[in-house]
Amino acid sequence: MSVPNEYFLPTCWAVALVVLSLLLSKYLHKRNVACGNTLAISLPPAQALVTIDRVLADKHGCKLLGKEEMLRIYTRGNRGVLKAKNHQMQPWQELPVVIIVRCYSEEPGRTHVRMTHLSWDGVSMTLEAVATFCKMAKRECLEVRQQAEDEAARAASPPAASKSPDLGAAYAALGLEPGAPWADVQAAYRTVLNNYRPGTLAELKLPAHLAELAVREGNAKAAAFRAIKAHYSAQHGRLSGMNGRESNQELHTSS
């Protein structure tokens, strides 16, 4: 089946353009490639620069060439690499580059960063390699932003709850509802002191194992009181109505 003449020439031109573009991307080389990316991170400038250094120097093996107050210049890679035909020719870390980082702040606690990746002078790249170069540069910038956001989130998060006492259980140990007034907490603890003091337990003439169990229960209630007291003190400052000796009292079995 023959192709009509009116379609033959356009088809040939289209095929020729495709072949030409493929050849250019494979063999045409470009020097002094620069890829710039701008990102905003939720950290003040000084902390942002520390985070950027942690990613570029610690994770990607960059060396600091120079710095000013809001400027950092890094380099890395094998300067013996003079040509980059495609991204499979050598690992990204081996490609010789210069990375220029500029920070500026337009609002408190937030920093705008301009990161520019420059190919080392003398390195030539195919168009395919240039596209990969810019893609990897952008990925590195996104990694910096992710690291910065993770650090900002950790700084804003409250301390781990596991390190604080279980106040709900503490109130329950004293027979109170969570958030009961301080006066009610004091009254409940005085009841504990009266019911679980050694003299009171001795009058009950309990078997030894039950007496020991009662002492442990009383000390658990005393510990619950101290946890609530510490919480109240942190929230409201110094508390009145219970001296230190009473609040720290431990119960013991009588001999």
Order of alpha helices (4+ residues) and beta strands (2+ residues): alpha-beta-beta-alpha-beta-beta-beta-beta-beta-beta-alpha-alpha-alpha-alpha-alpha-alpha
